[in-house]
Amino acid sequence: MTGKKGPITILVVDDDQVHRFMLCSLIKEWGWRSVEADDGVTAVAAVAKQPYDAVLMDVRMAKMDGREAFTRIQGLQPALPVIIMTAYSSVDDAVEAIQQGAHDYLTKPLDFDRLRLALMRAVDHQQVVRRKQQPAAERKALETAIIGSSPPMQELLEMVGYVAPTEATVLIYGESGTGKELVAEALHRNSERRNKPFVKVNCAALAESLLESELFGHEKGAFTGAEKRREGKFVQADGGTLFLDEIGETSQAMQVKLLRVLQEHELQRVGGEDTVKVDVRIIAATNRNLEEEVSRNAFREDLYYRLNVVMLTVPPLRTRGADIPALVEHFARKFAEKNRRVLDRITSECMELLTDYPWPGNVRELENAIERGIILMRGTELTEKSLPLSIQKQADKLPEKQAPVADEVEAGSLFAAEKQLILRTLEETAGNKSEAARRLGITRKTLLNKLNKYEVE
């Protein structure tokens, strides 16, 4: 069932009437609608009649237990997130349900903060799923400044299209310089919040005390120099999107405060006692593996799961070599106009060198290299001579030499052996010719000549 409209609705399944009433009261307090089912049979019938955003279901019930009800619900709505509630003595049942596809499980007595977090993640997840199921004709074209037609970038942009119109919290992962901020801007620009503020904060650029004031604001006299009340970035972004860049650099104390805002949608200014309500969508970014940070207690697990409703990974430039020529053209025109230079063309030797370079600094390094090249170019052509020396020297590290012949290839057919080795290397590198040339020990130009010789597209 796709296209559900109306308020967010949670189906609460529990044969304990008192416990069910308490859960429905909490759900109403949190701003959602609930529908009650007193056993598994009733729950399955309810799901068969209408779509829900999530199901909260007990395991132990008399007429039909939660495991069987979950299996039947899964048959009706495979993508519907089901959260299992269980006593400690029945955790094995819940784990089995998780293995079969349940969204999450909670142990009784319930921790209400964990319950709310689990429901929020389930609802956000369901929004993304529905967006994916929406017919392509009904989806709006993406409005984005991201340049890239390579398979990795097309996959990323497709996910941006699915996630942007939802309210899901997004965690963007990628190496430094890959363009995580552009992805965050694309998410905001294609969301229902597009006409509201998009506010950016670099969490690594400020000391903790300054970051707290920057995010939450402060009252007059809260600290030396606080001569008047100041609103923080959360309030500035109210109704819109707040982008927390380098979230992995925040301290544990700051993570606790961020988690409260994400869960309660409210904050207190530094030095203040009043509670301020905020309506903000959070998009966070990091170049750290937060899952590993959680495992070594360097990042809070509860905040990680709250942020990681949807994770988008921005590919490094070395894996998307097909995008380099378009990026070079874009940056060259941009900086030529900015610096009032006339640019007629980019030489083929310059473009080949830029395409072969591994770009450890990713798109940011490429942008800086092109800006330098435009400023230092002589005449109206961008040549390799105006590029940074580190890039020019890269050409010397790629000597042209014969690629080795694979042992398993039948001897006597050098032509076939070389062709097979090249094709296999291209397959291993997902068609990235620059990376394939590096592995084969030849220049990209030599590889292209060989592909032309072997009539390989």
MARPALUM-507107 format. One record per residue (C-alpha): x, y, z. Coordinates in steps of 0.5 Angstrom, whole numbers, plus 2048, in hexadecimal, padded with zeros to 3 digits. Layout:
REM residues N
{{X Y Z}} ...
This chain:
REM residues 457
{{800 800 800}} {{803 807 7FE}} {{801 80E 7FE}} {{7FE 80E 806}} {{7FC 815 807}} {{7FA 818 80E}} {{7FD 818 815}} {{802 813 817}} {{7FF 80D 81A}} {{802 808 81E}} {{7FE 801 81F}} {{7FF 7FF 826}} {{7FE 7F7 828}} {{7FD 7F5 82F}} {{7F8 7F0 832}} {{7FA 7F4 839}} {{7F5 7F9 839}} {{7F8 7FE 83E}} {{7FF 7FD 83B}} {{7FB 7FF 834}} {{7F8 805 836}} {{7FE 808 839}} {{802 807 833}} {{7FD 80A 82F}} {{7FD 810 834}} {{804 811 833}} {{803 811 82B}} {{7FE 816 82B}} {{803 81A 830}} {{808 81A 82B}} {{804 81C 825}} {{802 816 822}} {{7FB 812 821}} {{7FA 80B 823}} {{7F6 805 822}} {{7F5 800 827}} {{7F5 7F8 826}} {{7F4 7F3 82B}} {{7F7 7ED 828}} {{7FB 7EB 822}} {{7F5 7E9 81E}} {{7F2 7F0 81F}} {{7F8 7F3 81D}} {{7F9 7EF 816}} {{7F2 7F1 815}} {{7F3 7F8 816}} {{7F9 7F8 812}} {{7F6 7F5 80C}} {{7F1 7FA 80C}} {{7F5 800 80C}} {{7FC 803 80C}} {{800 805 812}} {{806 808 814}} {{809 803 819}} {{807 7FD 81D}} {{808 7FD 825}} {{807 7F6 827}} {{807 7F1 82D}} {{80A 7EA 82C}} {{806 7E6 831}} {{7FF 7E7 82F}} {{7F9 7E1 830}} {{7F6 7E1 829}} {{7FC 7E2 825}} {{803 7E3 827}} {{807 7E9 825}} {{80B 7E4 820}} {{806 7E1 81C}} {{802 7E8 81C}} {{809 7EB 819}} {{80A 7E6 814}} {{803 7E7 811}} {{803 7EF 812}} {{80A 7EE 80E}} {{806 7EA 808}} {{801 7F0 808}} {{806 7F6 808}} {{80D 7F3 808}} {{810 7FA 809}} {{80C 7FC 80F}} {{810 7FD 815}} {{80E 7F9 81B}} {{811 7FA 822}} {{811 7F4 826}} {{810 7F5 82E}} {{812 7EF 832}} {{814 7ED 83A}} {{81B 7EC 83B}} {{819 7E4 83B}} {{817 7E4 834}} {{81C 7E8 831}} {{81E 7E2 82D}} {{817 7E3 829}} {{818 7EA 828}} {{81F 7E9 825}} {{81C 7E4 820}} {{817 7E9 81E}} {{81D 7EE 81D}} {{821 7E8 818}} {{81A 7E7 814}} {{81A 7EF 813}} {{816 7F2 819}} {{819 7FA 81A}} {{81B 7FA 821}} {{819 7F7 828}} {{818 7F9 82F}} {{818 7F6 835}} {{813 7F7 83B}} {{813 7FB 83F}} {{813 800 83A}} {{818 806 83A}} {{814 80B 837}} {{81A 80F 834}} {{81C 809 830}} {{815 808 82E}} {{814 80E 82B}} {{81B 80E 828}} {{819 807 825}} {{812 80A 822}} {{815 810 81F}} {{81A 80C 81B}} {{815 807 819}} {{810 80D 817}} {{816 810 813}} {{818 80A 810}} {{811 809 80D}} {{811 810 80A}} {{817 80E 806}} {{814 807 804}} {{80E 80A 801}} {{812 80F 7FE}} {{816 80A 7FA}} {{80F 806 7F8}} {{80C 80D 7F5}} {{80C 80C 7EE}} {{811 810 7EA}} {{80C 814 7E6}} {{80A 817 7ED}} {{811 819 7F0}} {{813 820 7EF}} {{81A 821 7EB}} {{820 822 7F0}} {{822 829 7F0}} {{82A 829 7F2}} {{830 82C 7F1}} {{834 825 7F1}} {{838 823 7EB}} {{838 81C 7E9}} {{835 817 7E4}} {{83A 811 7E6}} {{836 80B 7E9}} {{838 80C 7F0}} {{836 813 7F0}} {{82F 811 7EC}} {{82E 80C 7F2}} {{82F 812 7F7}} {{82B 817 7F4}} {{825 811 7F3}} {{825 810 7FB}} {{825 818 7FC}} {{81F 818 7F7}} {{81C 813 7FC}} {{81E 816 803}} {{81D 81D 801}} {{815 81E 802}} {{815 81A 808}} {{816 81D 80F}} {{81C 817 810}} {{822 819 814}} {{828 818 80F}} {{82F 816 811}} {{834 818 80B}} {{83B 814 80B}} {{840 816 807}} {{848 817 806}} {{84A 81F 807}} {{849 823 801}} {{844 81E 7FE}} {{83E 823 7FE}} {{83A 821 804}} {{837 828 805}} {{835 828 7FE}} {{831 822 7FF}} {{82E 825 805}} {{82C 82B 801}} {{828 826 7FC}} {{824 823 801}} {{822 82A 804}} {{820 82D 7FD}} {{81C 827 7FB}} {{818 826 802}} {{812 829 804}} {{816 82E 808}} {{81A 831 802}} {{817 838 804}} {{819 838 80B}} {{820 839 80D}} {{826 835 80C}} {{82B 836 811}} {{832 833 812}} {{837 831 818}} {{83E 82F 817}} {{83E 82B 81E}} {{846 82A 81D}} {{847 831 81C}} {{845 834 823}} {{847 832 82A}} {{842 82E 82E}} {{840 835 832}} {{83F 839 82C}} {{83B 833 828}} {{836 833 82E}} {{835 83A 82D}} {{835 83A 826}} {{830 834 826}} {{82B 836 82B}} {{82C 83D 82C}} {{82D 841 833}} {{82A 845 838}} {{82D 84C 83A}} {{832 84B 83F}} {{833 844 83E}} {{83B 845 83D}} {{840 84A 83D}} {{83E 84E 836}} {{837 84C 836}} {{834 853 836}} {{82D 851 833}} {{829 84B 832}} {{82B 848 82B}} {{827 842 827}} {{82B 83C 825}} {{82B 838 81F}} {{825 834 821}} {{820 83A 822}} {{823 83D 81B}} {{821 837 817}} {{81A 836 81A}} {{816 833 815}} {{81C 831 811}} {{822 82D 811}} {{828 82D 815}} {{82E 82A 812}} {{833 828 817}} {{83A 827 814}} {{83F 822 817}} {{83B 820 81C}} {{840 81A 81E}} {{844 820 821}} {{83F 822 827}} {{840 820 82E}} {{83C 81B 832}} {{839 821 836}} {{837 824 830}} {{834 81E 82D}} {{830 81D 833}} {{82D 824 832}} {{82C 823 82A}} {{828 81C 82C}} {{823 820 830}} {{822 825 82B}} {{821 81F 826}} {{81C 81C 82A}} {{818 821 82E}} {{819 827 828}} {{81A 82C 82E}} {{821 82F 831}} {{823 834 836}} {{828 83A 834}} {{82E 83A 838}} {{82D 83D 83F}} {{826 83D 83E}} {{820 839 841}} {{81A 83A 83C}} {{819 834 837}} {{819 836 830}} {{815 832 82B}} {{818 831 824}} {{816 82D 81E}} {{81C 82B 81A}} {{81E 826 815}} {{825 823 817}} {{82A 821 812}} {{831 81F 814}} {{838 81E 811}} {{83E 81A 813}} {{844 817 810}} {{845 813 816}} {{842 80C 816}} {{83D 80D 81C}} {{83C 806 81D}} {{843 804 81E}} {{843 80B 823}} {{83D 808 826}} {{840 801 828}} {{846 804 82B}} {{841 809 82F}} {{844 80F 82B}} {{83D 811 829}} {{836 810 82C}} {{832 80A 82A}} {{82B 80D 82B}} {{82D 813 827}} {{830 80F 821}} {{82A 80B 820}} {{826 812 821}} {{82A 815 81B}} {{82B 80F 817}} {{824 80E 815}} {{826 80E 80E}} {{82E 80E 80C}} {{830 811 805}} {{837 810 803}} {{83B 815 7FF}} {{840 811 7FA}} {{847 813 7FA}} {{849 817 7F3}} {{84E 811 7F2}} {{848 80C 7F1}} {{844 811 7EC}} {{849 813 7E7}} {{844 813 7E2}} {{842 81A 7E5}} {{849 81D 7E5}} {{848 820 7DE}} {{841 824 7E0}} {{844 826 7E6}} {{84A 829 7E3}} {{846 82D 7DE}} {{841 82F 7E3}} {{847 832 7E8}} {{84B 835 7E2}} {{845 839 7DF}} {{843 83B 7E7}} {{84A 83D 7E8}} {{84C 840 7E1}} {{845 845 7E2}} {{847 846 7EA}} {{84E 849 7E8}} {{84C 84C 7E1}} {{850 847 7DD}} {{84F 845 7D6}} {{84F 83D 7D5}} {{84E 83A 7CE}} {{850 833 7D0}} {{853 82E 7D5}} {{859 82A 7D1}} {{858 823 7D0}} {{85E 822 7D4}} {{85C 826 7DA}} {{855 822 7DA}} {{859 81B 7DA}} {{85D 81D 7E0}} {{858 81F 7E4}} {{854 819 7E2}} {{85A 815 7E4}} {{85B 818 7EB}} {{858 814 7F1}} {{856 81A 7F4}} {{857 819 7FC}} {{854 81F 7FE}} {{84E 81E 7F9}} {{849 823 7F6}} {{84C 829 7FA}} {{853 827 7F8}} {{851 827 7F1}} {{84D 82E 7F2}} {{853 831 7F5}} {{858 82E 7EF}} {{854 831 7EA}} {{853 838 7ED}} {{85B 838 7EE}} {{85B 836 7E6}} {{857 83B 7E4}} {{85A 841 7E8}} {{861 83E 7E5}} {{85F 83D 7DE}} {{863 840 7D9}} {{85E 842 7D3}} {{857 83F 7D2}} {{859 838 7D3}} {{859 834 7D9}} {{85F 82F 7D9}} {{863 82A 7DD}} {{868 82F 7DE}} {{864 834 7E3}} {{861 82E 7E7}} {{864 82D 7EE}} {{86B 829 7EE}} {{868 823 7F2}} {{864 822 7EC}} {{869 823 7E7}} {{86E 81E 7EA}} {{868 819 7EA}} {{869 818 7E3}} {{871 816 7E4}} {{86E 810 7E9}} {{86A 80D 7E3}} {{86F 80A 7DE}} {{86C 807 7D8}} {{86E 7FF 7D8}} {{86B 7F9 7D6}} {{866 7F6 7DB}} {{868 7EF 7DD}} {{864 7E9 7DA}} {{860 7E5 7DF}} {{862 7DE 7E1}} {{85C 7DB 7E0}} {{85B 7DD 7D8}} {{85D 7D8 7D3}} {{864 7DA 7D1}} {{865 7DC 7C9}} {{860 7E1 7C9}} {{863 7E8 7CC}} {{85D 7EB 7C8}} {{858 7E7 7CC}} {{85C 7E7 7D3}} {{85D 7EF 7D3}} {{855 7F0 7D1}} {{853 7EB 7D6}} {{857 7EE 7DC}} {{855 7F5 7DA}} {{84D 7F3 7DA}} {{84E 7F0 7E0}} {{852 7F6 7E4}} {{84C 7FB 7E1}} {{847 7F6 7E4}} {{84B 7F6 7EB}} {{84B 7FE 7EB}} {{844 7FE 7E9}} {{846 801 7E2}} {{84A 807 7E5}} {{84F 807 7DF}} {{854 80C 7E4}} {{854 807 7E9}} {{855 801 7E4}} {{85B 804 7E1}} {{85E 805 7E8}} {{85D 7FE 7E9}} {{860 7FC 7E2}} {{866 800 7E3}} {{864 804 7DD}} {{862 80B 7DB}} {{85B 80D 7DA}} {{85C 80F 7D3}} {{860 808 7D2}} {{85A 804 7D5}} {{855 808 7D0}} {{859 807 7CA}} {{859 7FF 7CC}} {{851 7FF 7CD}} {{851 803 7C6}} {{855 7FD 7C3}} {{851 7F8 7C6}} {{84B 7FB 7C4}} {{848 7FB 7CB}} {{843 801 7CD}} 
